[in-house]
Amino acid sequence: MPRRQRDLAVLGDVRPLRQAVERLLDDPHRLVDLGEADGEAVVVVADVADRVASWRKPLWPVAVVGGIALLVVLWLGLTFGGYLPAPAWLVQFWARGLPSP
């Protein structure tokens, strides 16, 4: 049987899809088994999920650091934009200016 005939059609020719459905309907035992999960496959998927979870790092440190950085950038934007008064240490830092080369 050519490879194309075994594939289910997504677009275009729907004959392979129809043939697969007809074979499934002809054998009622396969139709019943379709709804049951294979025990080996479930165990393999669970093992893979456990392995992924074991090396996956928690995201809360990223959220905390990102939240703090967001607040700092927001405060600087509001201060430089003139919407908030600048603290004394920042005013002194601005007054000194950049060193001349």
GUNUZA-620840 format. One record per residue (C-alpha): chain; residue in three letters; residue number from 1; x, y, z. Coordinates in steps of 0.2 Angstrom, whole numbers, plus 5000, padded with zeros to 4 digits. Layout:
<atoms>
<atom ch="A" aa="ALA" i="NUM" east="X" north="Y" up="Z"/>
...
</atoms>
This chain:
<atoms>
<atom ch="A" aa="MET" i="1" east="5000" north="5000" up="5000"/>
<atom ch="A" aa="PRO" i="2" east="5008" north="5017" up="4995"/>
<atom ch="A" aa="ARG" i="3" east="5012" north="5029" up="5010"/>
<atom ch="A" aa="ARG" i="4" east="4999" north="5042" up="5004"/>
<atom ch="A" aa="GLN" i="5" east="4985" north="5030" up="5006"/>
<atom ch="A" aa="ARG" i="6" east="4989" north="5026" up="5024"/>
<atom ch="A" aa="ASP" i="7" east="4989" north="5044" up="5029"/>
<atom ch="A" aa="LEU" i="8" east="4973" north="5053" up="5034"/>
<atom ch="A" aa="ALA" i="9" east="4968" north="5067" up="5023"/>
<atom ch="A" aa="VAL" i="10" east="4968" north="5084" up="5030"/>
<atom ch="A" aa="LEU" i="11" east="4965" north="5094" up="5014"/>
<atom ch="A" aa="GLY" i="12" east="4960" north="5088" up="4997"/>
<atom ch="A" aa="ASP" i="13" east="4957" north="5069" up="4995"/>
<atom ch="A" aa="VAL" i="14" east="4946" north="5062" up="5009"/>
<atom ch="A" aa="ARG" i="15" east="4946" north="5044" up="5003"/>
<atom ch="A" aa="PRO" i="16" east="4960" north="5038" up="5016"/>
<atom ch="A" aa="LEU" i="17" east="4950" north="5046" up="5030"/>
<atom ch="A" aa="ARG" i="18" east="4934" north="5038" up="5024"/>
<atom ch="A" aa="GLN" i="19" east="4943" north="5021" up="5023"/>
<atom ch="A" aa="ALA" i="20" east="4949" north="5022" up="5040"/>
<atom ch="A" aa="VAL" i="21" east="4932" north="5027" up="5047"/>
<atom ch="A" aa="GLU" i="22" east="4924" north="5012" up="5037"/>
<atom ch="A" aa="ARG" i="23" east="4937" north="5000" up="5044"/>
<atom ch="A" aa="LEU" i="24" east="4934" north="5006" up="5062"/>
<atom ch="A" aa="LEU" i="25" east="4915" north="5005" up="5060"/>
<atom ch="A" aa="ASP" i="26" east="4917" north="4987" up="5052"/>
<atom ch="A" aa="ASP" i="27" east="4925" north="4981" up="5068"/>
<atom ch="A" aa="PRO" i="28" east="4915" north="4985" up="5083"/>
<atom ch="A" aa="HIS" i="29" east="4928" north="4979" up="5096"/>
<atom ch="A" aa="ARG" i="30" east="4940" north="4992" up="5089"/>
<atom ch="A" aa="LEU" i="31" east="4927" north="5005" up="5091"/>
<atom ch="A" aa="VAL" i="32" east="4925" north="5000" up="5110"/>
<atom ch="A" aa="ASP" i="33" east="4943" north="5000" up="5112"/>
<atom ch="A" aa="LEU" i="34" east="4945" north="5017" up="5105"/>
<atom ch="A" aa="GLY" i="35" east="4938" north="5025" up="5121"/>
<atom ch="A" aa="GLU" i="36" east="4949" north="5015" up="5133"/>
<atom ch="A" aa="ALA" i="37" east="4966" north="5022" up="5137"/>
<atom ch="A" aa="ASP" i="38" east="4981" north="5010" up="5135"/>
<atom ch="A" aa="GLY" i="39" east="4989" north="5007" up="5152"/>
<atom ch="A" aa="GLU" i="40" east="5007" north="5007" up="5145"/>
<atom ch="A" aa="ALA" i="41" east="5005" north="5023" up="5136"/>
<atom ch="A" aa="VAL" i="42" east="4997" north="5032" up="5151"/>
<atom ch="A" aa="VAL" i="43" east="5012" north="5026" up="5162"/>
<atom ch="A" aa="VAL" i="44" east="5024" north="5032" up="5149"/>
<atom ch="A" aa="VAL" i="45" east="5016" north="5049" up="5148"/>
<atom ch="A" aa="ALA" i="46" east="5015" north="5050" up="5167"/>
<atom ch="A" aa="ASP" i="47" east="5034" north="5046" up="5168"/>
<atom ch="A" aa="VAL" i="48" east="5038" north="5059" up="5155"/>
<atom ch="A" aa="ALA" i="49" east="5028" north="5072" up="5164"/>
<atom ch="A" aa="ASP" i="50" east="5036" north="5068" up="5181"/>
<atom ch="A" aa="ARG" i="51" east="5054" north="5070" up="5173"/>
<atom ch="A" aa="VAL" i="52" east="5049" north="5087" up="5166"/>
<atom ch="A" aa="ALA" i="53" east="5042" north="5092" up="5182"/>
<atom ch="A" aa="SER" i="54" east="5058" north="5087" up="5191"/>
<atom ch="A" aa="TRP" i="55" east="5070" north="5099" up="5182"/>
<atom ch="A" aa="ARG" i="56" east="5057" north="5113" up="5179"/>
<atom ch="A" aa="LYS" i="57" east="5062" north="5127" up="5190"/>
<atom ch="A" aa="PRO" i="58" east="5049" north="5138" up="5200"/>
<atom ch="A" aa="LEU" i="59" east="5043" north="5154" up="5192"/>
<atom ch="A" aa="TRP" i="60" east="5040" north="5164" up="5207"/>
<atom ch="A" aa="PRO" i="61" east="5058" north="5172" up="5208"/>
<atom ch="A" aa="VAL" i="62" east="5056" north="5178" up="5190"/>
<atom ch="A" aa="ALA" i="63" east="5039" north="5185" up="5195"/>
<atom ch="A" aa="VAL" i="64" east="5046" north="5194" up="5210"/>
<atom ch="A" aa="VAL" i="65" east="5061" north="5201" up="5202"/>
<atom ch="A" aa="GLY" i="66" east="5051" north="5206" up="5187"/>
<atom ch="A" aa="GLY" i="67" east="5038" north="5215" up="5198"/>
<atom ch="A" aa="ILE" i="68" east="5051" north="5225" up="5207"/>
<atom ch="A" aa="ALA" i="69" east="5060" north="5230" up="5191"/>
<atom ch="A" aa="LEU" i="70" east="5043" north="5235" up="5184"/>
<atom ch="A" aa="LEU" i="71" east="5040" north="5246" up="5200"/>
<atom ch="A" aa="VAL" i="72" east="5057" north="5254" up="5199"/>
<atom ch="A" aa="VAL" i="73" east="5055" north="5258" up="5180"/>
<atom ch="A" aa="LEU" i="74" east="5038" north="5265" up="5183"/>
<atom ch="A" aa="TRP" i="75" east="5044" north="5276" up="5197"/>
<atom ch="A" aa="LEU" i="76" east="5059" north="5282" up="5187"/>
<atom ch="A" aa="GLY" i="77" east="5047" north="5286" up="5172"/>
<atom ch="A" aa="LEU" i="78" east="5035" north="5296" up="5183"/>
<atom ch="A" aa="THR" i="79" east="5050" north="5305" up="5192"/>
<atom ch="A" aa="PHE" i="80" east="5059" north="5310" up="5175"/>
<atom ch="A" aa="GLY" i="81" east="5042" north="5315" up="5168"/>
<atom ch="A" aa="GLY" i="82" east="5039" north="5327" up="5182"/>
<atom ch="A" aa="TYR" i="83" east="5024" north="5318" up="5188"/>
<atom ch="A" aa="LEU" i="84" east="5032" north="5314" up="5205"/>
<atom ch="A" aa="PRO" i="85" east="5044" north="5325" up="5215"/>
<atom ch="A" aa="ALA" i="86" east="5062" north="5318" up="5214"/>
<atom ch="A" aa="PRO" i="87" east="5070" north="5314" up="5231"/>
<atom ch="A" aa="ALA" i="88" east="5084" north="5324" up="5237"/>
<atom ch="A" aa="TRP" i="89" east="5098" north="5311" up="5233"/>
<atom ch="A" aa="LEU" i="90" east="5092" north="5310" up="5215"/>
<atom ch="A" aa="VAL" i="91" east="5092" north="5329" up="5214"/>
<atom ch="A" aa="GLN" i="92" east="5110" north="5330" up="5220"/>
<atom ch="A" aa="PHE" i="93" east="5115" north="5317" up="5208"/>
<atom ch="A" aa="TRP" i="94" east="5107" north="5327" up="5194"/>
<atom ch="A" aa="ALA" i="95" east="5115" north="5343" up="5200"/>
<atom ch="A" aa="ARG" i="96" east="5133" north="5336" up="5199"/>
<atom ch="A" aa="GLY" i="97" east="5130" north="5331" up="5181"/>
<atom ch="A" aa="LEU" i="98" east="5142" north="5320" up="5171"/>
<atom ch="A" aa="PRO" i="99" east="5161" north="5322" up="5172"/>
<atom ch="A" aa="SER" i="100" east="5168" north="5332" up="5158"/>
<atom ch="A" aa="PRO" i="101" east="5181" north="5322" up="5147"/>
</atoms>
